[in-house]
Amino acid sequence: MPPFSRVTVIGLGLIGSSIARGIRARMPDVCVTGYDASAEVRDTARAIDLCDTVADSAGASVAEADLVVLCVPVGAMGAAAAEIAGDLPAGAIVSDVGSCKQAVATALREALSEAVIVPAHPVAGTEQSGPESGFASLFHGRWCILTPPEGTDPAAIDRVADFWRRLGAEIEQMAPDHHDRVLAITSHLPHLIAYTIVGTASDLEEVTQSEVVKYSAGGFRDFTRIAASDPTMWRDVFLTNREAVLEMLQRFSEDLTALQRAIRWGKGDELFDLFTRTRAIRRGIVEQGQDDAKPDFGRTHE
């Protein structure tokens, strides 16, 4: 039997729509109710038959749920939780998919003081957004990190873990503050760097926009993919996880200064040692199944 019989997904973008599709593919007996604050998104979700039911209010969407998954930007988690507080059934578990956990856990607890809350973060995604961008296999072989507060009912944690395993994810459990520091370096800082590089290229007066696009090599092209991610989501991530991001950004700035010095003074051995270490990290990521080992990131060539 699946761990839940009635799941509500609030926020029907990439992650929310992928959860809905994953439930239908892997847990077909589970009833899925969806809700999004955007009427246009709700209409699209109905048109593509994303959920069994698409509600017109947040409260109505959770009225019969035994699991509610909040798939909204981290800056909107508190407001989304407050919107369902009066209609949430006793015993329902509330979770989320935000990539910042400490601040989100606090916001959820303040809005839902009596609810069972098991925060989660599926480490998966693409640069696409909207209800039509999701796909059922998004979480296959990816990590989902659970960050339950101390004292959370172990049975509730197990049910949420089982739910994500059925969607194809691997499960890890972390303290919220540790999660935020880990993700600051593995996800948040890389996105910040990508936004900066693409922004710098577009601002250079001596290089026109057309030349940046026309002569984009593989490295810049891949940065543009990351920099095309949802701006609202990433604005909220950086502001919500600001302390961990600033800590990692300071460390990165120091390392970048050292690299700049090595280039200026022709220290080829230092550059070679750094690039050798980074190749080893890439091999480790591929060996753990977190990326495609095929050449050129799995791109096909005619």
C-alpha positions in Angstrom: 0.0 0.0 0.0 1.3 3.5 -0.7 2.1 5.6 2.3 -0.6 8.2 1.5 -4.0 7.9 -0.2 -4.8 11.5 -0.9 -1.9 13.9 -1.8 -2.3 17.6 -2.4 0.4 19.5 -4.4 0.4 23.2 -4.0 2.4 25.0 -6.7 2.2 23.3 -10.1 5.5 24.3 -11.7 8.3 22.0 -12.7 8.6 20.2 -9.3 5.0 20.2 -8.4 3.8 18.9 -11.8 6.6 16.3 -11.8 5.4 15.1 -8.4 1.8 14.8 -9.8 3.0 12.9 -12.8 5.2 10.7 -10.7 2.3 9.8 -8.4 0.1 8.8 -11.3 2.9 6.7 -12.8 4.2 5.0 -9.6 1.2 5.2 -7.3 -1.9 5.1 -9.5 -4.3 4.4 -6.7 -3.4 7.7 -4.9 -5.8 10.6 -5.5 -3.9 13.8 -6.5 -5.3 17.3 -5.9 -3.5 20.3 -7.2 -3.7 24.0 -6.6 -1.8 27.0 -7.8 -2.2 30.7 -7.0 -2.3 31.5 -10.7 -5.6 31.0 -12.4 -3.8 30.5 -15.7 -1.7 27.7 -14.3 -4.8 26.1 -12.9 -6.5 26.2 -16.3 -3.4 24.7 -17.9 -3.2 21.9 -15.3 -6.9 21.1 -16.0 -6.3 21.2 -19.8 -3.4 18.7 -19.6 -5.2 16.5 -17.0 -2.3 16.9 -14.6 -4.2 16.0 -11.4 -7.4 14.1 -10.5 -8.8 17.5 -9.2 -7.5 21.1 -9.5 -9.0 23.2 -6.7 -9.8 26.9 -7.0 -8.6 27.7 -3.4 -5.7 26.5 -1.3 -8.1 25.6 1.6 -10.3 23.5 -0.6 -7.3 21.6 -2.0 -6.2 20.3 1.4 -9.6 19.5 2.9 -9.2 15.7 2.5 -5.5 15.4 2.2 -3.2 13.2 4.3 -0.1 14.6 2.7 0.3 18.2 1.5 3.5 19.1 -0.5 4.2 22.8 -0.8 6.0 23.5 -4.1 6.2 27.2 -4.0 9.2 29.6 -3.9 10.9 29.4 -0.5 10.0 33.1 0.2 6.3 32.2 -0.2 6.3 29.1 2.0 5.0 30.9 5.1 2.2 32.6 3.3 1.2 29.3 1.5 1.2 27.4 4.8 -0.9 30.1 6.5 -3.4 29.9 3.7 -4.2 26.2 4.4 -4.0 26.4 8.2 -7.7 26.6 8.8 -8.6 23.7 6.5 -5.8 21.2 7.1 -7.2 17.9 8.5 -5.9 16.7 11.8 -3.2 14.1 11.2 -2.2 15.3 7.8 1.5 15.6 7.2 2.9 18.8 5.6 6.1 18.7 3.5 7.8 21.0 1.0 10.4 20.9 -1.7 12.4 24.1 -1.0 16.2 24.2 -1.3 16.5 26.2 1.9 15.5 24.3 5.0 16.2 26.2 8.2 14.1 29.3 7.3 11.4 27.3 5.7 11.0 25.0 8.7 10.6 28.0 10.9 8.0 29.6 8.6 6.0 26.4 8.4 6.1 25.9 12.2 4.9 29.5 12.8 2.0 29.1 10.3 1.1 25.5 11.3 1.8 25.2 15.0 -0.2 21.9 15.4 0.7 20.1 12.2 3.1 17.3 11.6 5.9 18.8 9.4 8.5 16.9 7.5 10.5 19.3 5.3 12.1 17.8 2.2 14.3 18.8 -0.7 14.4 16.8 -3.9 17.8 17.7 -5.4 16.5 17.6 -9.0 15.3 20.0 -11.6 15.8 21.6 -15.0 15.8 25.2 -16.2 12.2 24.9 -17.4 9.2 26.0 -15.4 5.4 25.7 -15.5 2.9 22.8 -15.3 3.8 21.5 -18.8 7.5 21.2 -18.0 7.3 18.4 -15.4 7.9 14.7 -16.1 7.4 11.6 -14.0 11.0 10.4 -14.0 12.5 13.7 -12.8 13.4 12.2 -9.4 14.7 8.9 -10.5 18.1 8.2 -9.0 18.3 11.7 -7.4 18.6 12.5 -3.8 15.8 13.7 -1.7 17.0 15.2 1.6 14.7 15.2 4.6 15.3 17.7 7.4 12.7 16.9 10.1 12.8 19.0 13.3 13.9 17.3 16.5 11.0 15.3 18.0 9.2 14.6 14.7 7.3 11.4 14.8 9.5 8.7 13.3 6.5 7.1 11.6 5.7 10.4 9.8 9.4 10.6 8.6 9.2 7.0 7.3 6.0 7.7 5.4 7.5 10.8 3.7 10.7 8.8 2.9 8.6 6.0 1.4 6.7 8.5 -0.7 9.9 9.8 -2.2 11.4 6.4 -2.7 8.3 5.4 -4.7 8.9 8.5 -6.9 12.4 7.0 -7.6 14.5 9.1 -5.2 17.3 8.1 -2.9 16.8 9.3 0.7 19.2 11.2 3.0 18.5 12.9 6.3 20.3 16.1 7.5 19.9 18.8 10.1 18.4 21.9 8.4 21.5 24.2 9.0 23.9 21.5 7.6 21.7 21.1 4.6 21.7 24.8 3.9 25.6 25.0 4.0 25.9 21.9 1.7 23.5 23.3 -0.8 25.0 26.7 -0.7 28.2 25.3 -2.3 26.7 22.5 -4.5 23.7 24.5 -5.9 23.2 28.1 -4.8 26.8 29.4 -5.4 27.0 27.7 -8.9 23.7 29.4 -9.9 25.0 32.8 -8.6 28.2 32.3 -10.6 26.2 31.4 -13.7 23.9 34.5 -13.4 27.0 36.7 -12.9 29.0 35.3 -15.9 26.0 35.5 -18.3 25.2 39.0 -17.0 28.8 40.1 -17.4 28.9 38.8 -21.0 25.8 40.7 -21.9 27.1 43.9 -20.4 30.4 44.0 -22.2 30.3 47.0 -24.5 33.0 45.6 -26.9 31.1 42.4 -27.4 27.6 42.6 -28.9 24.7 40.4 -27.8 24.8 38.7 -31.2 28.4 37.8 -30.9 28.0 36.4 -27.4 25.2 34.1 -28.8 26.9 33.3 -32.1 30.3 32.3 -30.6 29.2 30.7 -27.4 31.4 27.7 -26.6 30.4 24.8 -24.5 31.3 26.4 -21.2 29.3 29.6 -21.7 26.4 27.7 -23.3 26.1 25.5 -20.2 26.2 28.5 -17.9 23.3 30.0 -19.9 21.2 26.9 -19.2 21.7 27.4 -15.4 21.1 31.1 -15.7 17.8 30.5 -17.5 16.3 29.1 -14.2 13.2 30.6 -12.7 14.1 34.1 -11.4 11.5 34.3 -8.6 12.6 31.0 -7.2 16.3 31.9 -7.2 15.8 35.4 -5.9 14.1 33.8 -2.9 16.8 31.2 -2.4 19.6 33.7 -2.2 17.7 35.9 0.2 16.4 33.0 2.4 19.8 31.2 2.6 21.8 34.4 2.7 24.2 33.5 5.5 25.3 30.2 4.1 25.5 31.7 0.6 27.6 34.7 1.7 29.9 32.3 3.7 30.5 30.2 0.6 30.8 33.3 -1.6 33.6 34.7 0.6 35.5 31.4 0.4 35.0 31.3 -3.4 36.3 34.9 -3.6 39.4 34.0 -1.7 40.1 31.0 -4.0 39.4 33.1 -7.0 41.9 35.7 -5.9 44.5 32.9 -5.4 43.8 31.7 -9.0 44.1 35.2 -10.3 47.5 35.5 -8.6 48.6 32.1 -10.0 47.7 33.2 -13.6 49.4 36.6 -13.2 52.7 35.1 -11.9 52.7 32.2 -14.3 52.4 29.5 -11.6 51.6 26.7 -14.0 52.1 24.0 -11.3 49.4 25.5 -9.1 47.0 25.7 -12.0 47.7 22.1 -13.0 47.2 20.8 -9.4 43.9 22.6 -9.1 42.6 21.3 -12.4 43.7 17.8 -11.5 41.7 17.9 -8.3 38.6 19.2 -10.0 38.7 16.4 -12.6 38.7 13.9 -9.8 35.5 15.5 -8.3 33.9 15.2 -11.8 34.7 11.5 -11.9 33.2 11.0 -8.5 29.9 12.6 -9.5 29.7 10.4 -12.6 30.6 7.3 -10.6 27.8 8.0 -8.1 25.3 8.2 -10.9 24.6 11.9 -10.5 25.4 12.8 -14.1 25.8 11.2 -17.5 29.2 9.7 -18.2 28.8 10.1 -21.9 31.1 12.6 -23.7 29.9 16.2 -24.0 27.3 15.8 -21.2 25.4 13.2 -23.1 24.6 15.5 -26.1 23.9 13.7 -29.3 25.8 14.6 -32.5 24.5 14.0 -36.0 
